[in-house]
Amino acid sequence: MRGADLELVHVTKTYGTSTAVDAIDLRIPNGAYCCLLGPSGCGKTSTLRMIAGHEAVTSGDIAIGALNVTNLPPAKRGTAMMFQSYALFPHLTCLDNVAFSLKMKGVGKSVRRAKAHEFLSLVAMDAYAQRYPAQLSGGQQQRVALARALITEPQVLLLDEPLSALDPFLRIKMRAELRRLQRQLGIVFVHVTHSQDEAMALADLVVVMNAGRIEQAGSPREVFNEPKTEFVARFIGGHNIIKRDGDAIAVRADRMVLTPGTNAGADALTGTVRSIEYLGMHVHLGLESAFAPDLFAVIPDDRFKLQPLQTGEVVGIAWADAEAHRIAPSA
């Protein structure tokens, strides 16, 4: 397949007086796996649908490679979309589902079926070619839907929460399959999700959206370790937001140092343990402090076992200076 860069320039989408996407700029290089991440209503699905051509752009431009596709119909853009529901035709076999778009283009039966077998093999589903969707598991239906999207040989593949209908174990397995397939094909994947874990595991580029705007775009490691705004730090999770002397800082929960009693040093906060949750490899402690009423700390289980704490216990709360990351108000 032949890929291309995808670029959005000041793209806006309004519905009446409501702005769903607010003048966003984004460049996704060819061969990158991009996750649009954010809560419901943040604009990520509207953005995906505008790239696909299923929603009209109110203003701004969308380019794939050197081609401005803003006003082109979906079939002319070089994109393919995999929907959350998979949307397979129940009365067609897997083979005919995958071959359907080629049939609509007038491709001969033998050619389109050979091509469909090729793409079913790509997703390890050729053995199920004569089965109907109702005879498949959720993960198998997803693979067929992927093959159907890929048979058009798009430059950009768009995925609308493709893993949300799967159970947790299968979701992790299919996550790895999506990443393997994207690397094999070498084209842009744009994947909408509200799952932080999913975005961290899959993406080269994580784009965190909030209220129609992009709060931060970067690699998973950059976004997690250096959140730019309070929204990003809270949404990505794993961070405490602490406000002192007019500044707000983010500190990873697994970097918090707890000391029983109040003799933890002049720079330490004093707090109270409000909850303790044992989660196997680590222990999650909810804390309350005058500077932050909803602090938490993540401590390895073996370390907690050596120095256990109890709810209601007063502790010193500290962290190394290098672990504190200054953040700005949300966009």
Secondary structure per residue as TSV (DSSP state, phi and psi in degrees):
chain	resnum	aa	ss	phi	psi
A	1	M	-	360.0	151.3
A	2	R	-	-107.2	118.3
A	3	G	-	-95.9	179.2
A	4	A	-	-161.2	158.4
A	5	D	-	-65.5	151.0
A	6	L	E	-119.5	129.5
A	7	E	E	-134.8	134.2
A	8	L	E	-113.8	129.5
A	9	V	E	-122.9	110.7
A	10	H	E	50.1	43.1
A	11	V	E	-77.7	128.5
A	12	T	E	-129.7	142.4
A	13	K	E	-133.6	122.6
A	14	T	E	-120.5	148.7
A	15	Y	E	-122.1	100.2
A	16	G	T	64.3	-121.9
A	17	T	T	-93.8	1.4
A	18	S	E	-98.5	132.9
A	19	T	E	-101.7	114.9
A	20	A	E	-87.9	-37.4
A	21	V	E	-132.6	128.4
A	22	D	E	-117.3	86.8
A	23	A	E	52.1	54.4
A	24	I	E	-87.9	146.1
A	25	D	E	-118.5	131.3
A	26	L	E	-155.8	133.2
A	27	R	E	-122.9	124.3
A	28	I	E	-113.8	113.6
A	29	P	-	-69.9	152.4
A	30	N	T	-53.4	133.8
A	31	G	T	87.7	3.1
A	32	A	-	-93.8	147.7
A	33	Y	E	-100.8	114.2
A	34	C	E	-111.8	131.0
A	35	C	E	-110.2	124.6
A	36	L	E	-89.1	114.8
A	37	L	E	-119.4	136.9
A	38	G	-	168.0	171.7
A	39	P	-	-74.0	169.3
A	40	S	T	-56.9	136.3
A	41	G	T	85.9	7.1
A	42	C	S	-83.9	-12.4
A	43	G	S	108.8	0.6
A	44	K	H	-68.6	-41.3
A	45	T	H	-71.5	-37.4
A	46	S	H	-61.1	-39.5
A	47	T	H	-62.1	-46.0
A	48	L	H	-61.0	-43.2
A	49	R	H	-68.8	-30.3
A	50	M	H	-69.6	-38.9
A	51	I	H	-62.0	-39.9
A	52	A	H	-72.7	-22.0
A	53	G	T	90.9	9.0
A	54	H	S	-85.0	-13.5
A	55	E	S	-128.5	139.4
A	56	A	-	-76.3	141.9
A	57	V	-	-77.8	128.6
A	58	T	S	-71.8	-44.9
A	59	S	E	-156.3	159.0
A	60	G	E	102.8	-176.7
A	61	D	E	-137.0	149.0
A	62	I	E	-124.6	128.0
A	63	A	E	-125.8	138.8
A	64	I	E	-118.2	112.6
A	65	G	T	61.9	-132.4
A	66	A	T	-88.8	-0.7
A	67	L	E	-98.0	124.5
A	68	N	E	-79.9	113.3
A	69	V	-	-103.8	8.7
A	70	T	T	-50.5	-42.4
A	71	N	T	-109.3	11.7
A	72	L	S	-84.3	149.2
A	73	P	-	-68.7	159.2
A	74	P	G	-51.1	-41.1
A	75	A	G	-68.8	-15.5
A	76	K	G	-101.8	2.7
A	77	R	T	-91.5	-20.6
A	78	G	T	80.2	24.8
A	79	T	E	-116.4	158.9
A	80	A	E	-138.0	147.3
A	81	M	E	-124.6	134.3
A	82	M	E	-107.9	119.4
A	83	F	-	-85.7	157.5
A	84	Q	T	-57.2	-36.8
A	85	S	T	-85.6	-3.7
A	86	Y	-	72.4	-36.1
A	87	A	-	54.6	41.5
A	88	L	-	-77.4	147.5
A	89	F	-	-76.0	118.4
A	90	P	T	-66.9	-24.8
A	91	H	T	-90.5	0.2
A	92	L	S	-110.2	146.6
A	93	T	-	-67.6	168.4
A	94	C	H	-57.0	-43.3
A	95	L	H	-60.1	-46.3
A	96	D	H	-73.1	-29.6
A	97	N	H	-61.4	-46.1
A	98	V	H	-68.8	-36.8
A	99	A	H	-80.1	-7.0
A	100	F	H	-57.6	-45.7
A	101	S	H	-64.3	-34.7
A	102	L	H	-69.8	-34.3
A	103	K	H	-62.0	-42.4
A	104	M	H	-64.7	-24.7
A	105	K	T	-87.9	0.0
A	106	G	T	84.3	15.1
A	107	V	-	-71.2	137.2
A	108	G	-	-59.5	153.5
A	109	K	H	-58.2	-48.8
A	110	S	H	-64.6	-38.9
A	111	V	H	-68.7	-47.1
A	112	R	H	-67.4	-35.0
A	113	R	H	-71.0	-36.4
A	114	A	H	-63.8	-40.5
A	115	K	H	-67.1	-39.6
A	116	A	H	-63.5	-41.0
A	117	H	H	-60.6	-39.8
A	118	E	H	-60.0	-44.8
A	119	F	H	-79.3	-28.7
A	120	L	H	-64.9	-37.6
A	121	S	H	-64.1	-37.4
A	122	L	H	-58.3	-35.2
A	123	V	T	-103.9	18.8
A	124	A	T	57.8	42.8
A	125	M	-	-127.8	11.2
A	126	D	G	-64.8	-28.6
A	127	A	G	-66.9	-15.7
A	128	Y	G	-106.4	17.2
A	129	A	T	-56.2	-34.7
A	130	Q	T	-95.5	5.3
A	131	R	-	-84.7	160.2
A	132	Y	-	-99.1	157.4
A	133	P	G	-52.6	-37.0
A	134	A	G	-66.1	-16.2
A	135	Q	G	-93.6	7.1
A	136	L	S	-113.7	153.7
A	137	S	-	-75.5	171.2
A	138	G	H	-60.2	-42.1
A	139	G	H	-65.8	-36.7
A	140	Q	H	-68.8	-40.3
A	141	Q	H	-60.7	-38.5
A	142	Q	H	-62.2	-42.2
A	143	R	H	-63.1	-40.4
A	144	V	H	-65.5	-41.8
A	145	A	H	-62.1	-37.2
A	146	L	H	-63.6	-46.1
A	147	A	H	-60.4	-40.2
A	148	R	H	-64.3	-37.6
A	149	A	H	-71.1	-38.3
A	150	L	H	-78.9	-20.1
A	151	I	T	-64.6	-20.6
A	152	T	T	-78.8	-3.3
A	153	E	-	52.5	61.2
A	154	P	-	-74.9	159.6
A	155	Q	S	-83.0	-25.5
A	156	V	E	-137.2	128.4
A	157	L	E	-104.9	129.3
A	158	L	E	-110.3	130.4
A	159	L	E	-127.2	119.4
A	160	D	E	-99.8	95.4
A	161	E	S	44.7	57.5
A	162	P	T	-70.0	-16.5
A	163	L	T	-104.6	-2.0
A	164	S	T	-66.8	-25.4
A	165	A	T	-88.0	-1.3
A	166	L	S	-95.0	153.9
A	167	D	-	-72.1	161.6
A	168	P	H	-56.0	-41.7
A	169	F	H	-64.7	-45.3
A	170	L	H	-69.6	-32.1
A	171	R	H	-60.7	-43.0
A	172	I	H	-65.7	-41.9
A	173	K	H	-63.4	-45.0
A	174	M	H	-71.2	-27.3
A	175	R	H	-57.5	-47.7
A	176	A	H	-64.6	-36.8
A	177	E	H	-66.8	-40.5
A	178	L	H	-62.1	-43.7
A	179	R	H	-65.4	-41.9
A	180	R	H	-61.3	-44.3
A	181	L	H	-65.5	-40.9
A	182	Q	H	-63.7	-40.7
A	183	R	H	-66.8	-36.9
A	184	Q	H	-66.6	-40.8
A	185	L	H	-80.7	-33.4
A	186	G	-	72.6	24.6
A	187	I	S	-110.7	170.0
A	188	V	E	-71.6	128.7
A	189	F	E	-109.3	131.0
A	190	V	E	-118.2	116.7
A	191	H	E	-122.4	117.3
A	192	V	E	-87.7	131.7
A	193	T	E	-153.2	155.8
A	194	H	S	-109.4	7.3
A	195	S	-	-97.1	117.2
A	196	Q	H	-62.5	-41.9
A	197	D	H	-61.0	-41.1
A	198	E	H	-62.0	-46.5
A	199	A	H	-64.4	-42.6
A	200	M	H	-63.7	-39.1
A	201	A	H	-74.1	-32.2
A	202	L	H	-98.4	-38.2
A	203	A	-	-85.5	145.6
A	204	D	S	-83.0	-34.6
A	205	L	E	-128.9	117.6
A	206	V	E	-102.0	126.3
A	207	V	E	-115.9	109.3
A	208	V	E	-91.7	120.3
A	209	M	E	-110.9	148.7
A	210	N	E	-152.1	123.6
A	211	A	T	53.2	40.5
A	212	G	T	84.0	1.1
A	213	R	E	-121.3	160.9
A	214	I	E	-91.2	115.1
A	215	E	E	-79.5	-36.5
A	216	Q	E	-163.7	143.4
A	217	A	E	-134.2	131.1
A	218	G	E	-179.8	-176.5
A	219	S	-	-67.8	158.3
A	220	P	H	-53.5	-42.4
A	221	R	H	-64.7	-41.1
A	222	E	H	-63.8	-46.6
A	223	V	H	-65.8	-39.7
A	224	F	H	-73.4	-44.1
A	225	N	H	-84.4	-23.4
A	226	E	S	-133.1	61.5
A	227	P	-	-61.4	136.2
A	228	K	-	-84.8	-27.7
A	229	T	B	-130.4	164.8
A	230	E	H	-62.2	-38.1
A	231	F	H	-60.4	-47.4
A	232	V	H	-61.8	-45.3
A	233	A	H	-60.0	-41.8
A	234	R	H	-74.0	-41.0
A	235	F	H	-71.6	-42.1
A	236	I	H	-64.1	-32.6
A	237	G	-	84.1	170.5
A	238	G	S	81.3	6.0
A	239	H	E	-125.1	149.6
A	240	N	E	-100.4	140.6
A	241	I	E	-105.1	119.0
A	242	I	E	-123.3	128.8
A	243	K	E	-114.3	118.0
A	244	R	E	-142.3	136.6
A	245	D	T	54.3	37.0
A	246	G	T	82.7	-3.3
A	247	D	E	-108.3	154.4
A	248	A	E	-117.1	131.5
A	249	I	E	-125.8	153.7
A	250	A	E	-111.8	133.9
A	251	V	E	-130.8	127.4
A	252	R	E	-59.9	139.5
A	253	A	G	-63.2	-30.7
A	254	D	G	-82.3	2.9
A	255	R	G	-105.5	0.1
A	256	M	-	-73.7	140.1
A	257	V	E	-115.0	120.0
A	258	L	E	-107.3	135.4
A	259	T	E	-126.7	123.8
A	260	P	E	-56.6	139.1
A	261	G	S	84.3	-165.1
A	262	T	S	-115.2	13.1
A	263	N	-	-99.9	45.3
A	264	A	S	-92.6	3.0
A	265	G	-	112.8	159.1
A	266	A	T	-65.8	-29.1
A	267	D	T	-87.5	-6.3
A	268	A	-	-81.4	148.4
A	269	L	E	-82.2	160.9
A	270	T	E	-110.9	133.7
A	271	G	E	-144.4	177.7
A	272	T	E	-124.8	136.1
A	273	V	E	-74.4	120.1
A	274	R	E	-103.6	-26.7
A	275	S	E	-153.8	151.8
A	276	I	E	-135.2	122.6
A	277	E	E	-123.4	122.3
A	278	Y	E	-86.2	121.9
A	279	L	-	-123.6	31.7
A	280	G	S	87.7	-93.5
A	281	M	S	-76.5	-17.3
A	282	H	E	-147.3	168.4
A	283	V	E	-118.5	132.1
A	284	H	E	-102.2	120.6
A	285	L	E	-113.6	125.1
A	286	G	E	-87.6	134.7
A	287	L	E	-129.0	155.6
A	288	E	E	-129.8	132.8
A	289	S	E	-141.7	158.8
A	290	A	S	-63.2	-27.9
A	291	F	S	-87.5	-18.6
A	292	A	-	-159.9	107.0
A	293	P	T	-72.4	-11.5
A	294	D	T	-129.0	45.9
A	295	L	E	-71.2	157.4
A	296	F	E	-149.2	157.8
A	297	A	E	-133.3	144.7
A	298	V	E	-116.3	119.5
A	299	I	E	-122.8	132.6
A	300	P	E	-54.8	142.8
A	301	D	H	-58.0	-40.8
A	302	D	H	-66.6	-34.0
A	303	R	H	-72.2	-38.4
A	304	F	H	-64.6	-36.7
A	305	K	H	-62.8	-34.8
A	306	L	H	-74.4	-29.8
A	307	Q	S	-137.5	71.0
A	308	P	-	-68.9	151.5
A	309	L	-	-121.4	163.5
A	310	Q	-	-123.9	152.1
A	311	T	T	-61.1	141.4
A	312	G	T	89.4	-10.0
A	313	E	-	-76.6	139.5
A	314	V	E	-86.1	134.2
A	315	V	E	-135.2	155.2
A	316	G	E	-85.3	139.1
A	317	I	E	-122.1	118.1
A	318	A	E	-140.1	173.6
A	319	W	-	-161.4	157.3
A	320	A	-	-70.9	145.5
A	321	D	G	-55.0	-37.9
A	322	A	G	-66.9	-17.1
A	323	E	G	-87.6	-9.5
A	324	A	E	-90.8	128.5
A	325	H	E	-122.3	117.3
A	326	R	E	-68.7	137.3
A	327	I	-	-125.4	157.0
A	328	A	B	-101.2	163.3
A	329	P	-	-60.5	156.8
A	330	S	-	-65.8	155.5
A	331	A	-	-62.6	360.0
